[in-house]
């Protein structure tokens, strides 16, 4: 029996009668969802007055248009299209008729209202553009609204890496939910530029006419180019002229209609606009400098590039990352600078060809097949199949119990998403405090119980365990030396999970539990989320995550940094952490306070260290932070696993460890160094000999194969569903 395709509803708070980037997004998103294997219902905001964008969709198998005006789906529909409230009402109504697997929405106000609908929570895929793009605009109200949207969304689709980084740094709830989904470029088959510049050069602009888009200034380009001896024509395609301010709109229309050398061709379908642009020699996406800080990427740049046209545009960090800092068609702030770069490329065919090639290469990653590939990865994450051995009609009943689930939340969310499992959380208020009646009820209900921490929760569920029930306890360093493991009836426990072989051995030695009861399921790294491009110079940046208590040994990290800065002053250390005084149980201990006072005094007074150590706030935005970290230091006295070096490796960095007990059971000895001096020498050799990329690739491959999220989730799924123990530790079942 084949699985039906995922049912997706798509709605953007945009009018598809007006051709602009937002409307084109709706069309291309529908096409990408279909290419990814979805059945798509596109809810239209307004009555269809022109089918320039909707006609291609009516001919696309797998797309159905929902027309609220033509089909009179709601009373009192206004002339400006659906309000966000009306759109959400229709979305929930459609979901009630036939449950949707995902709801893709665009528009902050709309997304905010949809996030309040509990029935849609977890199925929203929110495409974010219209949110504050600067820290000063992030008011408490905006932060609260975006937090609600993030918590209700399965994914937050971000156009650019810059937008994702800013969002995660400003809205902690967005971390782990934000995925990169760049604009989608769909070019009609066979439509390409000729690849050469003509004697009478033509410049193409397609889109809306607005002050900050410099469209009025563009109309003076033919005259500017004529002064430089270049005969030219400005081809302008589109019919949306911003009405505000009124005097500007009048001037814009007058310039379009009466300026010599300007050929205004009005609005047309997307395909026709691309065909006519392909007949030109240059594309234009030149904007007012106030737009340079935008975190959005213009779809027009990519469409024109996909045609093979070189595009004149502003020099911004985003454009430099996309096209290279030496791209020859970056323009300045006035029309003279635009005319100058066009004239240069017009005269020098090698410059023209290089610019065209760069734009074409940049656009290739935004093709429909790449967008579909990204969406398929998201669909696989959001809609996993039922595990073997389960029946969605008779799901396996699973309880996850504990006072602090932060280390298990992602695994619990994954188990909850699996068809064939019914997962309930027994969240204890404290280590010993819980709702005993609810816990007792869940103990009687469950087929499988997972106790996160081997504490009072494990003692409780062991007491009430039935013979036909399985009990799995995950033990951490914290409770290994406490009294609870000694009180636990190990005969009632099917498996005790440790995250490393070293701690599994310690657990067996300390508790005397049977060898086959203590198994290893490692910590996980979210390799997909961490896989982001490093920032320039990251190889000179060391990192440490969490430096309290003192056994984390920040002093040794400073020793490494000092050695490196004697070799090259470019090395720095970024420390992402809470401060020791943020932990009362640390700061109240005289020996801890004395240690940190000495270490911080050293940073202040050492000329090698004081300009090179940065403390970054603790938070979940680790993936963004790691973009600027090349080497992750692990200098502790002891660790049960130490995830930070693995996360750095998954991000494209290099782990660097001192030989704390058990380090070589988790990490390849290649990354483990005898002391701080040896570590510094190894780091500098890697950088100075140009081996950073090679070493980073080796580290990422090792870490992902051992601790990648998909592998660890599979191990947990098999353990929960069938009691299967990972083969690396024990081949037989714990059923």
C-alpha positions in Angstrom: 0.0 0.0 0.0 1.6 3.2 -1.2 1.8 6.2 1.1 -0.3 9.2 -0.1 1.7 12.4 -0.9 1.9 15.0 1.8 -0.9 17.5 1.7 0.3 21.1 1.8 -1.6 24.4 1.9 0.2 27.5 0.8 -0.8 31.0 1.5 1.2 34.2 1.2 -0.4 37.5 2.2 0.2 38.8 -1.4 -1.9 39.6 -4.3 -1.1 37.4 -7.3 -2.6 40.0 -9.7 0.5 42.2 -9.1 3.8 40.8 -10.3 6.5 41.5 -7.7 8.9 39.4 -5.7 6.3 38.3 -3.1 3.8 37.2 -5.7 6.5 35.3 -7.7 7.5 33.6 -4.4 4.0 32.2 -4.1 4.1 30.8 -7.6 7.6 29.3 -7.3 6.9 27.9 -3.8 3.9 26.0 -5.2 6.0 24.7 -8.0 8.8 23.6 -5.6 6.4 21.9 -3.2 4.9 19.9 -6.1 8.4 19.0 -7.3 9.2 17.8 -3.8 6.2 15.4 -4.0 3.4 17.3 -2.3 -0.2 17.9 -3.2 -0.6 21.6 -3.0 -3.6 23.8 -2.3 -2.8 27.4 -3.0 -5.2 29.8 -1.2 -5.6 33.0 -3.2 -5.7 36.3 -1.3 -7.7 38.2 -4.0 -10.0 37.6 -6.9 -8.2 36.7 -10.1 -8.2 39.8 -12.3 -5.2 38.7 -14.4 -4.0 35.1 -14.7 -0.4 35.9 -15.5 0.8 34.1 -12.4 -2.1 31.7 -11.8 -2.5 30.3 -15.3 0.8 28.3 -15.2 -0.3 26.9 -11.8 -3.6 25.7 -13.2 -1.7 23.7 -15.7 0.6 22.2 -13.0 -0.5 18.7 -11.9 -0.7 18.5 -8.1 -1.7 22.2 -7.6 -5.3 23.2 -6.7 -6.3 26.9 -6.5 -8.6 27.8 -3.7 -10.6 30.9 -4.8 -12.4 32.5 -1.9 -13.9 35.3 -4.0 -15.1 33.3 -7.0 -16.4 30.5 -4.8 -17.9 32.8 -2.1 -16.2 31.0 0.7 -16.7 33.8 3.2 -19.2 36.6 3.6 -18.1 40.2 3.6 -15.0 39.8 1.5 -13.5 43.2 1.0 -12.0 44.8 -2.1 -8.4 44.5 -0.9 -8.4 40.8 -0.6 -8.5 38.5 2.4 -7.6 39.9 5.8 -5.1 37.8 7.8 -8.0 36.8 10.1 -10.1 35.6 7.1 -7.1 33.7 5.7 -6.5 31.9 8.9 -10.2 31.0 9.2 -10.1 29.5 5.7 -6.9 27.6 6.5 -8.3 26.1 9.6 -11.6 25.3 7.8 -9.6 23.5 5.0 -7.6 21.6 7.6 -10.8 20.5 9.3 -12.1 19.0 6.1 -8.9 17.2 5.2 -6.1 17.2 7.6 -3.1 19.0 6.2 0.5 17.8 6.7 2.0 21.2 6.4 0.8 24.8 6.1 3.3 27.2 4.4 2.6 30.8 5.2 4.2 34.1 4.5 3.5 37.4 6.3 4.3 38.2 9.9 0.8 39.4 10.9 -0.7 36.3 9.2 1.9 34.0 10.8 1.2 35.5 14.2 -2.5 34.8 14.0 -1.9 31.3 12.7 0.5 30.6 15.6 -2.5 31.2 18.0 -4.4 28.4 16.4 -3.5 25.4 18.5 -4.7 23.0 15.9 -2.0 24.2 13.5 0.8 24.2 15.9 3.8 22.1 14.7 2.6 22.1 11.1 3.3 25.7 10.2 6.2 26.3 7.9 6.7 30.0 8.2 8.5 32.0 5.6 9.9 35.0 7.3 10.8 38.3 5.6 8.8 41.2 7.1 10.3 41.2 10.5 12.7 43.7 12.2 16.1 43.7 10.4 18.0 45.6 13.1 18.4 45.2 16.8 16.9 48.6 17.5 13.6 47.5 15.9 13.4 44.4 18.0 10.9 45.7 20.6 9.6 43.5 23.4 6.3 43.2 21.5 8.1 42.1 18.2 10.2 39.6 20.1 7.2 38.1 21.9 5.3 37.8 18.6 8.2 36.1 16.8 8.8 33.8 19.7 5.1 32.7 19.5 5.5 32.2 15.7 8.7 30.2 16.2 7.2 27.9 18.9 4.2 27.1 16.7 6.3 26.5 13.6 7.8 23.2 12.5 10.2 25.2 10.4 11.2 28.8 9.9 12.2 29.2 6.3 14.9 31.8 5.9 16.0 33.3 2.6 19.6 33.9 3.6 22.2 32.7 6.0 22.5 36.3 7.3 18.8 36.4 8.0 18.9 33.0 9.8 21.8 34.2 12.0 20.1 37.4 12.9 16.8 35.7 13.7 18.4 33.0 15.9 20.5 35.6 17.8 17.4 37.7 18.5 14.8 35.0 19.0 16.2 32.0 21.0 13.0 29.9 20.2 14.1 30.1 16.5 17.2 28.0 17.1 16.9 24.5 15.8 13.8 25.4 13.7 15.4 27.8 11.2 16.3 26.3 7.9 17.9 27.9 4.9 15.5 28.2 2.0 16.8 30.6 -0.6 14.6 32.1 -3.4 13.6 29.7 -6.1 14.3 30.5 -9.7 12.2 28.9 -12.4 13.3 29.8 -16.0 11.2 28.7 -19.0 12.9 25.9 -21.0 15.1 27.2 -23.7 15.1 30.8 -22.5 18.6 32.1 -22.2 20.5 35.2 -23.0 22.7 35.2 -26.1 25.9 35.7 -24.1 27.2 38.6 -25.9 26.7 42.4 -25.8 25.2 44.3 -28.7 26.3 47.6 -30.3 23.1 49.2 -28.9 23.1 47.7 -25.5 19.9 47.0 -23.6 19.5 47.1 -19.9 16.6 45.1 -18.3 14.7 45.9 -15.1 11.7 43.7 -14.1 9.6 44.2 -11.0 7.9 47.0 -9.1 8.6 50.7 -9.4 9.5 52.2 -6.0 11.7 55.0 -4.7 14.2 52.7 -2.9 14.5 50.5 -5.9 16.1 53.4 -7.8 13.7 52.9 -10.7 13.3 56.6 -11.4 17.0 57.0 -11.4 17.3 54.1 -13.9 15.4 56.1 -16.5 18.3 58.5 -16.8 20.8 55.7 -17.6 20.5 56.0 -21.4 21.5 59.6 -21.3 24.4 58.8 -18.9 25.6 56.1 -21.2 25.3 58.3 -24.3 27.8 60.7 -22.6 30.2 57.8 -22.3 29.8 57.0 -26.0 27.5 53.9 -25.5 24.2 53.8 -27.3 21.7 52.1 -25.0 18.0 51.4 -24.2 16.5 50.9 -20.8 13.8 48.1 -20.9 11.5 48.2 -18.0 8.9 45.5 -17.3 6.2 45.8 -14.7 3.0 47.7 -13.9 3.1 48.2 -10.1 4.0 51.8 -9.3 4.2 52.7 -5.7 1.5 55.4 -5.0 3.4 57.0 -2.1 4.6 59.6 -2.2 2.2 60.9 -4.8 4.5 63.3 -6.5 7.1 60.5 -6.9 4.5 58.2 -8.5 3.6 60.9 -11.0 7.3 61.5 -11.9 7.9 57.8 -12.2 5.0 57.3 -14.6 6.0 60.4 -16.7 9.6 59.1 -16.9 8.4 55.7 -18.0 6.2 57.1 -20.7 8.3 60.0 -22.0 12.0 59.5 -21.4 14.1 58.9 -24.6 15.7 55.5 -24.6 13.3 54.1 -22.0 11.1 51.3 -23.3 8.3 50.6 -20.8 6.6 47.3 -21.7 4.1 47.1 -18.8 3.1 44.1 -16.9 3.2 40.6 -18.3 3.5 37.0 -17.1 6.7 35.9 -15.4 7.7 33.7 -18.3 7.1 36.5 -20.8 9.1 38.9 -18.7 12.0 36.5 -18.6 11.9 35.9 -22.3 12.0 39.6 -23.0 14.8 40.2 -20.4 16.8 37.4 -22.1 16.9 39.5 -25.2 18.8 42.3 -23.3 22.5 42.6 -22.5 22.5 43.6 -18.8 20.2 43.1 -15.8 19.7 45.8 -13.1 19.1 45.3 -9.4 20.6 48.5 -8.2 19.0 50.0 -5.1 19.2 52.9 -2.7 22.0 52.5 -0.2 19.5 52.2 2.6 18.6 48.8 1.3 22.2 47.5 1.6 21.6 46.2 5.1 18.6 44.1 4.0 18.8 40.4 5.0 16.7 39.4 1.9 18.1 38.4 -1.4 16.5 39.7 -4.5 14.9 37.0 -6.7 15.4 39.3 -9.7 19.2 39.0 -9.3 19.0 35.3 -9.5 16.4 35.2 -12.3 18.5 37.5 -14.5 21.6 35.5 -13.6 19.9 32.3 -14.5 19.2 33.7 -17.9 23.0 34.4 -18.4 22.8 38.1 -17.9 25.4 40.0 -15.9 23.6 42.0 -13.2 24.5 45.5 -12.0 23.9 45.7 -8.3 25.1 47.2 -5.0 28.2 46.1 -3.2 27.0 44.5 0.0 28.5 41.7 2.2 25.7 39.4 1.0 26.4 40.1 -2.7 30.2 39.8 -2.2 29.6 36.4 -0.6 27.5 35.4 -3.6 29.5 36.8 -6.5 33.0 37.5 -5.0 34.5 40.7 -3.7 36.0 41.4 -7.1 32.8 41.0 -9.1 33.2 43.7 -11.8 29.6 45.1 -11.9 29.2 46.4 -8.4 27.9 50.0 -8.7 28.1 53.0 -6.5 25.3 55.3 -5.3 24.6 57.4 -8.4 23.7 56.7 -12.0 27.1 57.8 -13.2 28.7 54.8 -11.4 26.1 52.5 -12.9 26.8 53.8 -16.4 30.6 53.5 -15.8 30.5 49.8 -14.9 28.1 49.1 -17.8 30.4 51.0 -20.2 33.4 49.1 -19.1 31.8 45.7 -19.6 30.4 46.9 -22.9 33.8 47.7 -24.1 35.7 44.7 -22.6 34.1 41.5 -23.6 36.2 39.5 -21.1 34.8 41.6 -18.2 31.3 41.0 -19.6 31.8 37.2 -19.9 33.2 36.9 -16.4 30.3 38.9 -14.8 27.8 36.8 -16.7 29.5 33.5 -15.6 29.5 34.5 -12.0 25.8 35.4 -12.0 24.9 32.2 -13.8 26.9 30.1 -11.2 25.3 31.9 -8.3 21.8 31.3 -9.7 22.4 27.6 -10.3 22.0 26.8 -6.5 18.5 28.4 -6.7 17.1 26.2 -9.4 13.8 24.4 -8.9 15.4 21.0 -8.5 17.6 22.3 -5.7 14.6 23.9 -4.0 12.7 20.6 -4.2 15.7 18.8 -2.7 15.7 21.2 0.3 12.0 20.7 0.7 12.3 16.9 0.5 14.8 17.0 3.4 12.4 19.1 5.5 9.5 16.7 4.6 11.6 13.7 5.7 12.4 15.5 9.0 8.8 16.6 9.6 7.0 13.5 8.4 9.1 10.4 9.2 7.7 6.9 8.4 6.5 4.6 11.1 9.4 2.5 12.5 9.5 -1.2 11.6 7.6 -3.2 14.1 5.0 -0.5 15.0 1.4 -0.1 14.0 0.0 3.4 13.7 -3.4 2.0 14.5 -2.2 0.5 17.7 0.7 2.7 18.7 3.4 1.8 21.2 2.8 3.9 24.4 5.9 5.7 25.6 6.5 7.9 28.6 9.5 10.2 29.0 10.0 11.2 32.6 12.4 13.6 34.3 12.9 17.0 36.0 15.2 18.4 33.4 14.7 17.3 29.8 16.9 19.8 28.0 19.4 17.1 26.9 16.6 14.8 25.7 14.1 17.3 24.2 15.1 16.9 20.6 15.0 13.1 20.9 11.6 13.3 22.6 10.2 15.5 19.9 11.4 13.1 17.3 9.8 10.1 19.0 6.6 12.1 19.2 6.7 12.7 15.5 6.9 9.0 14.6 3.7 7.3 13.5 3.2 4.2 15.6 4.4 5.8 18.8 2.2 7.6 21.3 4.5 9.7 23.5 3.6 11.4 26.7 5.9 13.6 28.9 6.0 13.3 32.7 7.6 16.6 33.5 8.7 16.6 37.1 8.7 20.0 38.8 12.0 19.2 40.6 14.4 16.4 41.2 12.0 14.9 43.8 8.8 16.9 43.2 6.1 15.6 40.8 2.4 14.9 40.4 2.3 11.5 41.9 -1.2 10.7 40.6 -0.2 11.6 37.1 3.0 9.7 37.3 1.2 6.6 38.7 -1.4 6.8 35.9 1.4 7.0 33.2 3.2 4.1 34.8 0.1 2.0 34.4 -0.5 3.2 30.8 3.0 2.9 29.3 4.6 0.1 27.3 8.0 1.7 27.5 9.3 4.3 30.1 12.4 6.4 29.5 13.8 8.0 32.6 16.0 11.0 31.8 18.5 11.0 34.8 18.9 8.1 37.2 17.3 9.9 40.1 14.1 9.7 42.1 12.2 9.4 38.8 14.0 6.1 38.0 13.3 4.8 41.5 9.6 5.7 41.2 9.1 4.0 37.8 11.1 0.9 38.8 8.8 0.5 41.8 5.7 0.5 39.6 7.1 -1.3 36.6 5.0 -4.2 35.2 6.6 -7.4 34.0 5.5 -6.7 30.4 6.8 -3.2 30.5 10.3 -2.0 29.5 12.2 0.6 31.5 15.2 2.5 30.1 17.2 4.9 32.3 19.7 7.4 31.0 22.5 8.1 33.5 24.6 11.2 33.6 27.8 12.1 35.4 25.7 14.1 38.0 23.9 11.2 39.5 26.7 8.5 39.1 28.2 9.4 42.5 24.9 10.1 44.2 22.8 7.7 46.3 20.1 6.9 43.7 21.9 4.3 41.6 22.6 2.4 44.8 18.9 2.4 45.7 17.8 1.4 42.2 16.5 -2.2 41.7 18.5 -3.0 38.6 16.5 -6.1 38.0 13.6 -3.8 37.1 15.6 -1.9 34.6 16.1 -3.2 31.0 18.9 -0.8 30.0 21.0 1.9 31.6 22.1 4.3 28.9 25.5 6.1 29.2 26.8 8.5 26.5 30.4 7.2 26.4 32.2 3.9 26.8 34.4 5.4 29.6 31.3 6.4 31.7 29.7 3.0 30.9 32.8 1.3 32.4 32.7 3.7 35.4 29.1 2.9 36.0 29.7 -0.8 35.9 32.6 -0.5 38.3 30.9 1.8 40.8 27.4 0.1 40.8 28.3 -3.5 40.1 25.5 -3.7 37.7 25.5 -6.5 35.1 27.6 -5.6 32.1 24.8 -6.2 29.6 22.5 -3.8 31.4 24.8 -0.8 30.9 24.9 0.2 27.2 26.2 3.2 25.2 24.1 5.4 23.1 26.2 8.5 22.4 25.1 12.2 22.5 24.0 13.6 19.1 25.0 16.5 17.0 22.5 18.2 14.7 24.9 18.1 11.7 22.3 19.5 9.3 21.7 22.6 11.5 25.4 23.0 12.1 26.4 22.8 8.5 26.8 26.5 7.7 29.6 28.4 5.9 32.4 29.6 8.0 33.1 33.3 8.2 36.4 34.6 6.8 39.2 34.2 9.2 37.5 31.6 11.3 40.6 29.4 11.3 42.3 32.0 13.6 39.4 31.8 16.1 39.5 29.4 19.0 36.3 28.6 20.9 35.2 27.3 24.3 31.7 26.6 25.5 30.9 26.7 29.2 33.8 27.4 31.5 32.2 26.8 34.9 33.0 25.1 37.2 36.8 25.4 37.4 37.3 21.8 36.2 36.5 23.1 32.7 40.0 24.7 33.0 39.7 28.0 31.2 43.3 28.6 32.4 44.5 25.9 30.1 42.6 27.5 27.2 44.4 30.7 27.9 47.7 28.9 27.9 46.9 27.6 24.4 45.9 31.1 23.2 49.1 32.7 24.7 51.3 30.2 22.9 49.5 30.8 19.6 49.6 34.6 19.8 53.4 34.4 20.2 53.4 32.7 16.8 50.7 34.9 15.2 48.8 37.8 16.8 45.7 37.0 14.7 44.6 34.2 17.0 41.7 35.0 19.3 39.5 33.1 21.8 35.7 33.3 21.9 34.1 31.9 25.1 30.3 31.2 24.9 29.3 30.7 28.5 27.4 31.7 31.6 29.6 33.4 34.1 30.6 31.5 37.3 28.6 34.0 39.4 25.5 33.0 37.5 25.7 29.6 39.4 25.1 30.1 43.1 26.4 26.7 43.9 29.7 27.5 42.2 30.2 31.1 43.3 29.5 30.3 47.0 32.5 28.0 47.1 35.6 29.9 48.1 38.0 27.7 46.0 35.9 28.3 42.8 35.7 32.0 43.4 39.4 32.2 44.0 40.1 30.3 40.8 38.0 32.5 38.6 39.4 35.7 40.2 42.9 34.6 39.3 42.0 33.6 35.7 40.1 36.8 35.0 42.8 38.9 36.5 45.3 37.2 34.2 43.2 38.1 31.2 43.0 41.7 32.2 46.8 42.1 32.9 48.4 39.9 30.2 49.1 42.0 27.1 49.0 38.9 24.9 45.5 37.9 26.2 43.6 41.1 27.0 42.8 42.1 23.4 42.2 38.6 22.3 39.5 37.1 24.6 35.8 37.7 24.0 33.0 36.4 26.2 29.8 35.7 24.4 26.5 35.3 26.1 25.2 31.8 26.8 22.3 30.8 24.6 21.0 28.3 22.0 22.4 30.1 19.0 25.4 27.8 18.9 25.2 27.1 15.2 25.4 30.8 14.3 28.2 31.4 16.8 30.2 28.5 15.4 30.4 30.1 12.0 33.3 32.2 13.3 35.0 29.5 15.3 37.7 27.4 13.7 39.0 25.3 16.6 37.0 24.1 19.7 39.1 23.6 22.8 38.4 20.9 25.3 40.8 21.4 28.2 38.8 20.0 31.1 40.0 17.8 33.9 37.2 15.4 33.1 34.1 15.1 30.9 31.4 12.5 30.3 31.3 13.3 26.6 31.9 17.0 25.9 29.7 17.8 23.0 31.3 21.1 22.0 34.2 19.7 20.0 31.8 17.4 18.1 29.5 20.3 17.3 32.4 22.4 16.1 33.6 19.5 13.8 30.0 19.2 12.4 30.1 22.9 11.7 33.3 22.6 9.6 35.8 23.3 12.4 38.5 21.3 14.1 38.4 19.7 17.6 41.4 20.1 19.9 41.4 18.2 23.2 43.6 17.5 26.1 43.7 13.9 27.3 41.0 13.9 29.9 39.9 10.3 31.0 37.9 8.7 28.2 38.5 11.3 25.6 40.1 8.7 23.3 36.9 6.6 23.5 34.9 9.4 22.0 37.3 11.2 19.7 40.1 10.1 17.4 43.5 10.4 19.1 44.5 12.6 16.1 42.6 15.4 17.8 44.0 14.8 21.3 47.2 16.6 22.4 49.6 16.0 25.3 49.5 19.5 26.7 48.7 23.2 25.9 52.0 23.7 24.1 51.5 20.7 21.9 47.9 21.8 21.2 49.0 25.3 20.2 51.7 23.9 17.9 49.2 21.5 16.2 46.7 24.3 15.7 49.3 26.7 14.2 50.7 24.0 11.9 47.2 23.3 10.6 46.6 26.9 9.8 50.1 28.0 8.6 50.5 24.9 6.3 47.1 25.5 4.7 45.5 22.3 6.0 42.6 23.7 7.9 39.9 22.8 5.3 41.4 19.3 4.9 41.4 18.7 8.7 37.9 20.2 9.1 36.5 17.8 6.5 38.1 14.8 8.2 36.7 15.9 11.5 33.2 16.5 10.2 33.2 13.1 8.4 34.2 11.3 11.6 31.8 13.1 13.9 28.7 12.8 11.6 29.3 9.1 11.0 29.5 8.5 14.7 27.2 11.1 16.3 25.1 12.5 13.5 21.5 13.2 14.6 19.9 10.7 12.2 22.2 7.9 13.4 21.6 8.5 17.1 17.8 8.9 16.6 17.9 5.5 14.9 19.6 3.9 17.8 17.1 5.3 20.2 14.2 4.3 18.0 15.4 0.7 17.9 16.0 0.7 21.6 12.5 2.1 22.3 10.5 0.0 19.8 12.2 -3.4 20.0 14.8 -3.1 22.8 17.6 -3.5 20.4 21.0 -2.6 21.9 23.6 -0.8 19.6 25.8 -3.4 18.1 29.0 -1.6 19.1 28.2 -2.4 22.8 26.1 -5.5 22.9 24.5 -7.5 20.1 21.6 -8.9 22.0 18.2 -7.3 22.8 17.2 -5.8 26.2 13.6 -6.9 25.7 
